[in-house]
Amino acid sequence: MLGPITVWSGGRPIPVGGPRQRCVLGALLVHLGREVTVDQLIGYLWSDDPPRTARSVIQVQISHLRRILPDSIATTSGGYALDVAPDTVDLHRFRGLRDAAAKAEPQERADLLDRALSCWRGVPFSGVGSEYLDYSVVAPLREERWSAVVGWATCSLELGRHAEVASRLTPLVSEEPFRERLHHLLITALWRDNERARALAVYEEFRSRLADELGVDPGPELTALHARILQEDADREEPAAGAPTESGFRYLVRNDLPRDLPDFTGRQGPLRQLEEMAVTGDGRAKVCVITGAGGEGKTTTAVRFGYEAAKRYTDGQLFLDLYGYTSNKEPLDPSSALGALLRAVGVEPEAVPESLDERSALWRATLMGRKALLILDNAASYAQVSPLLLSSPGALTLITTRNELSGLSGARFLSLGMFDEESSLELFGRILGEERVRREPEQAREIVRICGGLPLALRVIAGRMLSRPKWSFLHVARRLGEQNRKFRELQVEGQSVEAAIDLSYQSLNPGQRHAFLTLGLMIGSTIDLAGASALLDMTVEDADDILQELVGMCLLDEPQGDVYRMHDLIREFALDRATSEFDGATADRSRARLAEYYLVTAQHAASLLGPRVRDAAEDERPGYRTDLGGREDAEGWFSLHQENLADTIEYFASKDNEDRAWKMAEAVWRFYALHGEMGLLVSSHERALQINSKQGNQRGRAVTLIGLGIAHYISGRFEEAMAYLTEAHGLLESVGDRRGIIRALGNLGMVYERMGRFADSAAAIQGVLDYASELGNDRIEALQWGNLAVLRQTLGDHREAIRCAEQAILKSVEEDQAETRVVAKRVIGEARTGLGELELAFRDLNEALELSLRLRLVAHQIFVRNSLGRAYRAAECWDEAIASHTEALALAEKSGDHSGDAEILHDLGVTYAVAGRPEEAAVELERSRAVAVDRNETHTIACAALALGGLPAPAVAPDRAHTLLREAEEIFTQLGLPEAEQAREALAALSETLS
């Protein structure tokens, strides 16, 4: 039937999958036999904010649907088309009956329209769509329904079926409170059925709603109908609310709410949302579902709202525990629940009907017209709560559940989540007293971290501490940290965190239980869909289904599309159970599959970030799907998994698998380096180095030494970097690994350049070029020609720098070698600046900037902007030059990449100097020299000293200038650079001035 998307076979529903899959199926059904493009499907699912994996997700959903509907979904040029018989689809059966009714006589027309409307059961696509889907598909479908309703009611009134029309339209006008034609038909039906008072009441309610919310009056047709009804003489009065009727029934106004917690805290946001929903006057009965894992405080939040909103719900505040997740109790069936509710409001036990449908109808009728709040606590399923929902305008049904209750159309869903640190500490303060928390603030925060902000865990800890005044937060943290003791500590009489989680666990079917326990074995704190597929040893489609089921049961979080995590305590529960229920080999195989997925995907992603020396044929190649289409995808994947990848290295090391450990370290170094994650880069490589040294793997040790050398190079510790890289070079020569030697030499060349050892740098780079040429590796040649160009430009050999850069461009023909072209274009721009060819210089530098921006190469953007500053300085555009240098520094600060700070500060100081602003020049050059000294960048130290020594007094005192110039002369002489002569000339000029 039209409403929530369901597939039936042999009279039984077939599982369709999660919300996304149902949405895709629904779209294909609506456009039956016609193409639905991929772009349309993406719009239906995500409106204007699709994830980068949107097309892959669509492919996954289609693949799964093809298993449910074999041979029915065809791939078209732009998307997909579904081919099934129209009369098997409710929407198209509805349309066929409606179209047939248009040509029939009144009696048959009414019957056909009645059959057409029977195809509907709620709002199409409920719980699976987006804003775009709502207005582009759902809204037009609903209009088709209302048009058919109006047609049926009009025809039925002509046939004299007044009571039937009144009965059918009464609940429907609540769904469409501003649809005037529907109200006109209902009022007419009531009037003709001798229900004059009810007809007038419906009119008055509609008129008041229009006036209050829209500021308008009913239209002339409805106003005229009202006037005709008023002309009648009879005016029967209805009994007052709560007054006894002929049957003796008297409605009881009652408050069944449990005790409100005096130390309630931390849910101000959700309470505001509930209040806003309650006061919104849309003329309908409202339903709100509070979802969350066990122990999140769903019930306490609902009860607190009940007390705060009691004055609004003047006809009572009813509370019923449905026992959906209660130890030693079966969930309350809806018939029993209705019996309890009916008796609670005053219906005599003998007057309560036997059947579920009759009880539900009596419940709705009894509460019709009343403003009541009904809290259904601990709900297990949609079927359990559906017959209990209030339908009276102004009433609110508030449901708490650990399940998503799919199928509950028109409801608002409110997910509580965990307490933040502030709310957690506030709860401790309210229970234990503020002073006790203030005495140990850091230790209290540690308890919050261990509990993960789970309100139940925090309350249990606070309860134990309240009864043990001598316990400190430090003592509690130690107890919680003891092996296998955490859950024993997280229980107090009547409350247990483990028991709360176990109730959710016991509700799982065997497949869900196995998946839940296996997820507890995950490496790292998050897992994506592809990783879960590997861990669970399932297809991506099956993994997607079971992950969505666990999300719906609040045992798994989905912080972003297709990325999942467990709350720390739920993860610990799953891990404990997995350890006891799985044998060691099963657990090891699961983790090994996930670790292999991380390794193969990291290697693939690394290849998209830039050229790699190692032969791609050496990469691991298990059958794990890696939907990474380019550099941006690779960056996103690394960013998402950076902590997990470090944990994977630790996993391989713990298994004495040194070969996998160094390969993973080799795969991740570039991302860590590019993004300034020096801590992860060093810790991961040190762990890989440790296990490779233990196992005597010389090649693995050498590769990890190179990674550590790069980390120390970026951090400015050049002596340490040189030591690591030199050792790596020796090891690689001993094992004959030419590709490894290339990498060691290439990085040594960069270190030598920063240390001012330009001859050694040139020799290292030339060695790389020779090896690369022997191997026929154009990628490495391109990269090293670029490095050689940088070196030649640093030495002021502009023509040679341009030649080397042009060689780099010539060799970097592949699309993924754009980073090399950025470097080459920047060097050419700098060289043309040195040659005075400024127009060409600006062209090359702007091209380099545009390319680095497009590729999001922040490190290169820093250096290009600084080079633009030099070009503006040469053009005597002082303001633009200073702005470019300053922007480079700001970008370095924002990104955390400070490798070029000393050089940029030097250039900024020189620009201030030539612009006639010596005091500002002195400030920046002193900063440059200090940074260079800290990083041991010898050449930059000398450059900054030379520039400082050349500034006039009083910007730099003569004695200070003499010392600086002497320092510059000594360093340049040691390095064998021509700038030594400039320093000597400056010293001579200074001495002559002083004499």
Secondary structure, 3 states (H helix, E strand, C coil): CECCCCEEECCEEECCCCHHHHHHHHHHHHCCCCCEEHHHHHHHHHCCCCCCCHHHHHHHHHHHHHHHCCCCEEECCCEEEECCCHHHCHHHHHHHHHHHHCCCCHHHHHHHHHHHHCCECCCCCCCCCCHHHHHHHHHHHHHHHHHHHHHHHHHHHHCCCHHHHHHHHHHHHHHCCCCHHHHHHHHHHHHHCCCHHHHHHHHHHHHHHHHHHHCCCCCHHHHHHHHHHHCCCCCCCCCCCCCCCCCCCCCCCCECCCCCCCCCCCCHHHHHHHHHHHHCCCCCCEEEEEECCCCCCHHHHHHHHHHHCCCCCCCCEEEEECCCCCCCCCCCCHHHHHHHHHHHCCCCHHHCCCCHHHHHHHHHHHHCCCCCEEEEEEECCHHHHHHHCCCCCCCEEEEEECCCCCCCCCCEEEECCCCCHHHHHHHHHHHHCHHHHHHCHHHHHHHHHHHCCCHHHHHHHHHHHHCCCCCCHHHHHHHHHCCCCHHHHCEECCEEHHHHHHHHHHCCCHHHHHHHHHHCCCCCCEEEHHHHHHHHCCCHHHHHHHHHHHHHCCCCEEEECCEEECCHHHHHHHHHHHHHHCCHHHHHHHHHHHHHHHHHHHHHHHHHHCCCCCCHHHCCCCCCCCCCCCHHHHHHHHHHHHHHHHHHHHHHHHCCCHHHHHHHHHHHHHHHHHCCCHHHHHHHHHHHHHHHHHHCCHHHHHHHHHHHHHHHHHCCCHHHHHHHHHHHHHHHHHHCCHHHHHHHHHHHHHHHHHCCCHHHHHHHHHHHHHHHHHHCCHHHHHHHHHHHHHHHHHCCCHHHHHHHHHHHHHHCCCHHHHHHHHHHHHHHHHHHHHCCCHHHHHHHHHHHHHHHHHCCCHHHHHHHHHHHHHHHHHCCCHHHHHHHHHHHHHHHHHHCCCCCHHHHHHHHHHHHHHCCCHHHHHHHHHHHHHHHHHHCCHHHHHHHHHHHHCCCCCCCCHHHHHHHHHHHHHHHHHHCCCHHHHHHHHHHHHHHHHC
